[in-house]
Amino acid sequence: GRYFKADYKTGKVDAFDLGQPLGVLGLCDNDQLIMGLKNGIGFWDEKKGKLNMVAGFPQYDDANIRFNDGAVSPGGSFFAGTMTFEGNEPKGVLYYFGSERKYIPVRAGMYIPNGMGWNVERNKYFVTDTIKHTIYNYDYELVTGKVFNSSPHIIFDNDEFPDGMCMDSEDGFWVAMWGAAKVIHFDPEGKKIEEIPIPAPHP
Protein backbone atom coordinates (compact mmCIF):
# COMPACT_ATOMS: atom_id res chain seq x y z
CA GLY A 1 0.00 0.00 0.00
CA ARG A 2 2.93 2.34 -0.52
CA TYR A 3 4.87 3.76 -3.46
CA PHE A 4 8.10 5.72 -3.59
CA LYS A 5 9.05 8.75 -5.66
CA ALA A 6 12.70 9.60 -6.18
CA ASP A 7 14.40 12.73 -7.46
CA TYR A 8 17.49 11.57 -9.35
CA LYS A 9 19.14 14.99 -9.16
CA THR A 10 18.86 15.49 -5.42
CA GLY A 11 18.59 11.88 -4.28
CA LYS A 12 15.48 12.71 -2.27
CA VAL A 13 12.99 9.85 -1.87
CA ASP A 14 9.39 10.40 -0.76
CA ALA A 15 7.04 7.63 0.36
CA PHE A 16 3.26 7.74 -0.06
CA ASP A 17 0.86 5.49 1.86
CA LEU A 18 -2.39 4.56 0.14
CA GLY A 19 -4.12 2.53 2.83
CA GLN A 20 -4.58 -0.60 0.72
CA PRO A 21 -2.40 -2.95 -1.37
CA LEU A 22 -1.14 -1.40 -4.62
CA GLY A 23 -0.53 -3.45 -7.75
CA VAL A 24 0.14 -0.98 -10.55
CA LEU A 25 0.16 2.74 -11.25
CA GLY A 26 0.25 4.88 -14.37
CA LEU A 27 0.75 8.56 -15.18
CA CYS A 28 -2.16 10.83 -16.11
CA ASP A 29 -1.93 14.07 -18.08
CA ASN A 30 -3.35 16.06 -15.14
CA ASP A 31 -0.45 15.20 -12.79
CA GLN A 32 -2.51 12.55 -11.03
CA LEU A 33 -1.80 8.82 -10.96
CA ILE A 34 -4.19 6.07 -11.98
CA MET A 35 -3.85 2.99 -9.81
CA GLY A 36 -4.96 -0.61 -9.62
CA LEU A 37 -5.39 -1.47 -5.93
CA LYS A 38 -7.02 -3.99 -3.64
CA ASN A 39 -10.44 -2.33 -3.82
CA GLY A 40 -10.45 -1.35 -7.48
CA ILE A 41 -9.12 1.42 -9.69
CA GLY A 42 -8.53 4.87 -8.27
CA PHE A 43 -6.98 8.24 -9.00
CA TRP A 44 -4.34 9.55 -6.62
CA ASP A 45 -3.87 13.29 -6.18
CA GLU A 46 -0.35 13.52 -4.81
CA LYS A 47 -0.57 17.21 -3.93
CA LYS A 48 -3.70 16.71 -1.84
CA GLY A 49 -2.75 13.26 -0.61
CA LYS A 50 -6.19 12.04 -1.64
CA LEU A 51 -7.21 8.76 -3.28
CA ASN A 52 -10.46 8.81 -5.26
CA MET A 53 -11.70 5.28 -5.93
CA VAL A 54 -13.94 4.53 -8.91
CA ALA A 55 -17.12 2.74 -7.85
CA GLY A 56 -18.43 -0.35 -9.58
CA PHE A 57 -15.47 -2.73 -9.27
CA PRO A 58 -17.12 -6.11 -10.04
CA GLN A 59 -14.80 -8.08 -7.72
CA TYR A 60 -14.97 -5.68 -4.79
CA ASP A 61 -16.69 -8.16 -2.47
CA ASP A 62 -14.04 -10.87 -2.93
CA ALA A 63 -11.56 -10.30 -0.09
CA ASN A 64 -8.94 -12.46 -1.82
CA ILE A 65 -8.77 -10.41 -5.02
CA ARG A 66 -6.39 -7.56 -5.80
CA PHE A 67 -5.09 -5.78 -8.89
CA ASN A 68 -1.67 -6.89 -10.06
CA ASP A 69 -0.11 -5.51 -13.25
CA GLY A 70 -1.37 -3.05 -15.82
CA ALA A 71 -0.40 -0.42 -18.39
CA VAL A 72 -1.62 2.78 -20.01
CA SER A 73 -2.35 2.22 -23.69
CA PRO A 74 -1.11 4.40 -26.58
CA GLY A 75 -4.63 5.85 -26.75
CA GLY A 76 -4.73 6.73 -23.05
CA SER A 77 -6.95 3.96 -21.71
CA PHE A 78 -5.88 1.76 -18.82
CA PHE A 79 -5.58 -2.03 -18.91
CA ALA A 80 -5.14 -3.82 -15.60
CA GLY A 81 -5.64 -7.34 -14.34
CA THR A 82 -6.67 -8.87 -11.04
CA MET A 83 -5.55 -12.03 -9.26
CA THR A 84 -5.98 -13.83 -5.96
CA PHE A 85 -3.36 -13.01 -3.36
CA GLU A 86 -1.85 -16.48 -3.78
CA GLY A 87 -2.19 -16.56 -7.57
CA ASN A 88 -3.28 -20.20 -7.51
CA GLU A 89 -6.86 -19.85 -8.79
CA PRO A 90 -8.10 -18.68 -12.21
CA LYS A 91 -10.19 -15.88 -10.75
CA GLY A 92 -8.23 -13.06 -12.34
CA VAL A 93 -9.87 -10.69 -14.80
CA LEU A 94 -8.24 -8.33 -17.28
CA TYR A 95 -10.14 -5.03 -17.37
CA TYR A 96 -10.28 -2.21 -19.87
CA PHE A 97 -10.81 1.18 -18.22
CA GLY A 98 -11.38 4.13 -20.54
CA SER A 99 -12.92 7.57 -20.53
CA GLU A 100 -16.27 6.06 -19.55
CA ARG A 101 -14.66 5.17 -16.20
CA LYS A 102 -16.26 1.74 -16.25
CA TYR A 103 -14.70 -1.64 -15.47
CA ILE A 104 -15.04 -3.51 -18.75
CA PRO A 105 -13.89 -7.17 -18.60
CA VAL A 106 -11.62 -8.22 -21.46
CA ARG A 107 -10.40 -11.63 -20.35
CA ALA A 108 -11.52 -13.85 -17.47
CA GLY A 109 -10.03 -17.02 -16.03
CA MET A 110 -6.55 -15.59 -15.51
CA TYR A 111 -4.16 -16.67 -12.77
CA ILE A 112 -1.56 -13.89 -12.65
CA PRO A 113 -2.00 -11.16 -15.29
CA ASN A 114 1.40 -9.62 -15.87
CA GLY A 115 3.61 -7.80 -18.38
CA MET A 116 1.75 -5.88 -21.10
CA GLY A 117 2.71 -3.90 -24.17
CA TRP A 118 1.80 -2.62 -27.63
CA ASN A 119 3.62 -2.90 -30.94
CA VAL A 120 5.08 0.10 -32.76
CA GLU A 121 2.24 0.16 -35.29
CA ARG A 122 -0.19 0.33 -32.36
CA ASN A 123 -2.52 -2.31 -33.71
CA LYS A 124 -1.50 -5.19 -31.41
CA TYR A 125 -1.76 -5.56 -27.64
CA PHE A 126 0.03 -8.23 -25.61
CA VAL A 127 -0.62 -9.50 -22.08
CA THR A 128 1.04 -12.20 -19.98
CA ASP A 129 -0.45 -14.86 -17.72
CA THR A 130 2.45 -16.11 -15.60
CA ILE A 131 0.90 -19.38 -14.41
CA LYS A 132 -0.42 -20.25 -17.87
CA HIS A 133 3.12 -19.72 -19.22
CA THR A 134 1.78 -17.65 -22.09
CA ILE A 135 1.88 -14.20 -23.65
CA TYR A 136 -1.34 -13.55 -25.56
CA ASN A 137 -1.88 -11.13 -28.42
CA TYR A 138 -4.96 -9.11 -29.31
CA ASP A 139 -5.92 -6.87 -32.17
CA TYR A 140 -6.00 -3.31 -30.83
CA GLU A 141 -7.95 -0.27 -32.05
CA LEU A 142 -6.14 2.95 -31.25
CA VAL A 143 -9.22 5.18 -31.64
CA THR A 144 -11.59 3.18 -29.43
CA GLY A 145 -8.96 1.57 -27.20
CA LYS A 146 -10.73 -1.78 -27.52
CA VAL A 147 -9.07 -5.18 -28.03
CA PHE A 148 -10.37 -8.36 -29.66
CA ASN A 149 -9.35 -11.60 -31.42
CA SER A 150 -7.05 -13.09 -28.78
CA SER A 151 -4.58 -15.91 -29.45
CA PRO A 152 -1.37 -17.25 -27.82
CA HIS A 153 1.74 -15.48 -29.10
CA ILE A 154 4.60 -16.89 -27.00
CA ILE A 155 4.16 -20.19 -25.13
CA PHE A 156 6.77 -21.04 -22.50
CA ASP A 157 7.67 -24.40 -20.99
CA ASN A 158 5.71 -25.50 -17.92
CA ASP A 159 8.69 -24.76 -15.67
CA GLU A 160 9.07 -21.20 -17.01
CA PHE A 161 7.17 -18.28 -15.48
CA PRO A 162 7.08 -15.06 -17.54
CA ASP A 163 6.54 -12.03 -15.33
CA GLY A 164 7.07 -8.38 -16.26
CA MET A 165 7.53 -7.57 -19.92
CA CYS A 166 8.26 -4.59 -22.15
CA MET A 167 8.54 -4.09 -25.90
CA ASP A 168 11.21 -2.22 -27.82
CA SER A 169 11.21 -0.03 -30.95
CA GLU A 170 11.62 -3.12 -33.15
CA ASP A 171 8.63 -4.92 -31.61
CA GLY A 172 10.92 -7.21 -29.65
CA PHE A 173 9.87 -8.62 -26.29
CA TRP A 174 11.99 -8.42 -23.14
CA VAL A 175 10.51 -10.80 -20.58
CA ALA A 176 11.56 -11.10 -16.94
CA MET A 177 11.48 -14.75 -15.84
CA TRP A 178 10.25 -15.26 -12.27
CA GLY A 179 12.49 -17.58 -10.29
CA ALA A 180 14.98 -17.99 -13.14
CA ALA A 181 17.35 -15.02 -12.63
CA LYS A 182 17.18 -13.96 -16.26
CA VAL A 183 15.49 -11.85 -18.92
CA ILE A 184 14.66 -13.43 -22.28
CA HIS A 185 14.67 -11.39 -25.48
CA PHE A 186 12.28 -12.49 -28.26
CA ASP A 187 11.83 -11.20 -31.79
CA PRO A 188 8.40 -9.89 -32.96
CA GLU A 189 7.28 -13.39 -33.97
CA GLY A 190 8.17 -14.83 -30.57
CA LYS A 191 11.46 -16.50 -31.50
CA LYS A 192 14.04 -16.46 -28.73
CA ILE A 193 17.05 -14.24 -29.49
CA GLU A 194 19.02 -14.30 -26.25
CA GLU A 195 18.92 -14.89 -22.52
CA ILE A 196 20.42 -12.31 -20.21
CA PRO A 197 21.45 -13.41 -16.68
CA ILE A 198 20.26 -11.16 -13.84
CA PRO A 199 21.86 -11.18 -10.36
CA ALA A 200 18.48 -11.68 -8.70
CA PRO A 201 16.25 -14.78 -8.65
CA HIS A 202 13.04 -12.88 -9.30
CA PRO A 203 13.68 -10.08 -11.85
Salt bridges, closest charged atoms under 4 A:
ASP14 OD1 - LYS12 NZ 3.92
ASP17 OD1 - ARG2 NE 2.84
GLU46 OE2 - LYS5 NZ 2.75
GLU89 OE1 - LYS91 NZ 3.69
ASP139 OD1 - LYS124 NZ 2.67
ASP168 OD2 - HIS185 NE2 3.77
GLU194 OE2 - HIS185 ND1 3.21
GLU195 OE1 - LYS182 NZ 3.15
GLU195 OE2 - LYS192 NZ 2.83
